[in-house]
Amino acid sequence: MKELSLNILDIAKNSVKAGATEISILLREDDETLSIEIRDNGCGMKPDFLASVTDPFTTTRTTRKVGMGIPLFKMESEMTGGVFHIESTHEEDDPVHHGTVIGASFMKKHLDFIPLGDVISSVTVLIQGDDQIRWIFRHTFPDKEVALDTEELKAVLGDVPLSTPEVISWIGDYLREQYAGE
């Protein structure tokens, strides 16, 4: 993919398909590295599927026989000298504490580093696509943090859906202001 924010979008959409009610997108960044982790409380993966999920020919899709999202994310990380990890517990194995964690680190100064891109658009598209999910977004830098938790927004907005155009626009502006340090 051309931007890591598109990987985030793709992986988070997998979490939505897995029935997650809470999805966290956590980024940690300094001068040398960018770490991305997506956590969900979806149905999780069975061990045999988890063992092969980084193979592009492993997919749950019925419309095509390849799934490139996770394998590309892993490859993009490792190409920079970074590390990829995935863990998952299927709901049959633990009905209370199930879900998936996918993470990767990227060495930002490496020639093969792909830029983060428009993460604000990815987050707003995800919220607009399913505003019933609790979305937690946090991007931590050495000197600041950009954060959004849709539960906090819902508490303020009451019955106003997060997916309304005015709210989505405000969320984008709110995140842009935090990145700008305003």
N, C-alpha and C positions, 0 to 999 in steps of 0.2 A: 504494500500500500504506500501511497505517497506521503501520508502523514500518520503519525502514531494515534492522533485523535480518531482516525477512522478505525483503527484496531480496537480502540476503547469502545466505540459505537458498536462494532460487530460483536465483541465479546459480551458487552452489556445486553445486547439484544438476545444472545443465547441465554442469559440469566432470566430475562423476561419470559422466554419460551419455556424455561424450566420451572415456571410458576413462582418465582421469587416475589416476596412481598417487601423485601428490603435489599437494596443494592448499594454498595459503597464503592466509589471510585476514588482511590487514594493515590496522589502523586507526591513524591518527594524529590526535590531538585536542588543541586548545588552546582558549582562551576564544573565539576567533573562528571557527575552522573545524574541520570533521571531514572527514578524507579516508579513503576506503575503497578498498582494492584487493584483488581476488581474482585470484590467479595459479594456473595449472595447467600440467601437462605432458601434457594430453590430445591428441587427434588434431588439434586446431586447426581453423581455418576456411579454406576456399579464398577467394581475393581477391574473387570476385564475391558470395559469400555474406556476407563480412565487410562489404562496401560497403553492403549492404542490411539488416544485422542490427538496426539501430535502427528499422526500419520495422515496425510492429506486425503487418503482414501477411506478414512473413517468419518462418517457423518450420520446425523439423524435425519437429514433431509431426504425427502422422497422424490423431489423434482430433479435432483442430480446426484451423482455418485461421489462427488468430492466435496470436502469441507476445508477451505483454505485459511480461515480466520486464525485459529490457534496455531497451526503449523507456521504460518507467516510471522505471527507475533514472536514465536520462539526463535525462528531463524533470524529475524531482524535484531533481536536482542543479542544472540550469540555471535552474529557477524561483527558487532561492535566490541566483543570481549565481555559482554554482559552475561547475566545468568537468568534462566527461565525456571519457574517452578509452578506446579499445579498440585492441588490436593482437593479431594472431594469425598464426601460421605453421602451415600445414598440414603434416602428416607426410610427404606426397608431395614437398613442396618442401624439407624438411629433416628427414630421418629421425631425426636425433639431437636437434636443438634445436627442437622444435615445442611448441605449446601456445598458450594465450590469457592475456592480461592485460586485465582490465576494472577501471577505476578512476573515481572521481568525488570531487569535493570539494563540500562543502556549507557555506554561510555560516550559522552557527548562530543568529545574531541576526535573520535574515531572517524575516519573517512566515510565509513558506511552508515554513520548515524543519520537516521531519518528524523526530520523535525517533528515536534509535537503537533504543530498545526493549530487549527481552530477548535480547541477543546471546548470553548464556550458554546459554539454551535452544536457540537456533539451532545453536550449536557442538555441544552434546551430541547433538542430534537427528542432525546430520550424521555424527558419529563413530559413533553407534549404528547408523545406516543402512548404513555401510560402514566397518568397522573395519580393513580391509586397506589402505586408503589412508593415506598419511602426511599427517596434518592438522597444519598449523602455524598457530597463532593468535597474533597479537600486537596488543595495543592499547596504544599509546604515548601518554603524557601528558607535559607538561613536567616533572613531578616523580616519575613512576613509570611502570612498565610491567607489564602483565598479559600473561603468555605461557604457551603450552602447545604442546608438540611430542609427538605421539603416538609417535614413534620412541623418545623417552626413556622413555615409559611402558612400551612393549613390552619394552625392555631390562630393566626392573625386574620386570615381571609375568611374563615368560617365556611360557608357553603359555596363560595366562589371557586369554581374549578381551576386548578393550576394550568390546565391546558388552554384556557381562553387566550386569544391573541394578545390582549393587553398585559396579562400576567406573564406570559412567555417573554414578551418584549421587555418587561420590567426585570425579569430574572436575568436576561442577557445583559441589560444595562448595569444591574447590580454586580454581576461578576466582572464586567469590564472596569467598573469603578474600583473594585478591589485590586484588580491587576495593576491598574494605573496608580494605586496608592492614594486615592482620593478619599 
